[in-house]
Amino acid sequence: MKRGSVATLMEGELLGFEIWKNGKKLAVAGLRDSGAVSLMLTWVGKGAGASARATTQSEIDGLDLRVGGIDRSDPAGDQSIEWIEDTGLRLGDEIQVRLVASTDIDAPIRREPTKSLMAGESGHRFAPCPLCGGVRLHDPDGAAHKG
């Protein structure tokens, strides 16, 4: 069957993000309905020579892999979700992401209501952005956030 056809969608396949570390599958992240999935590999070096020091450490301080996002499918409110929080990264580690169509999406390891900062009569509210972590204005219609 041709991928993307109506029959394929009815079979329950979802867009999934397979995350691998050193040949071991860590998770298949994905959402059934609306929301956002983010994959972030972040290093924060502190002080002079931080990059050189990082090459001498067994686990690199300030380096982490996070896979999470926002699930907007709950009528009670958005949920902040996370599948992977890995701070044990080392030189030589290989991180791979493979896009898949799957019926087998892993449940997040963490799920909690987003911390909305303010809501007005219009339904607009400020909440953490799942992509950048900054506080952004979200409208009730799900339009793109404003910086």
Secondary structure as UniProt FT lines:
FT   TURN            3..4
FT   HELIX           6..10
FT   TURN            11..12
FT   STRAND          14..21
FT   TURN            22..23
FT   STRAND          24..29
FT   STRAND          35..43
FT   TURN            48..49
FT   HELIX           50..54
FT   TURN            55..56
FT   TURN            61..62
FT   STRAND          63..71
FT   TURN            75..76
FT   STRAND          79..86
FT   TURN            91..92
FT   STRAND          95..102
FT   STRAND          110..113
FT   STRAND          118..119
FT   TURN            121..122
FT   STRAND          125..128
FT   TURN            130..132
FT   STRAND          135..138
FT   TURN            140..141
//
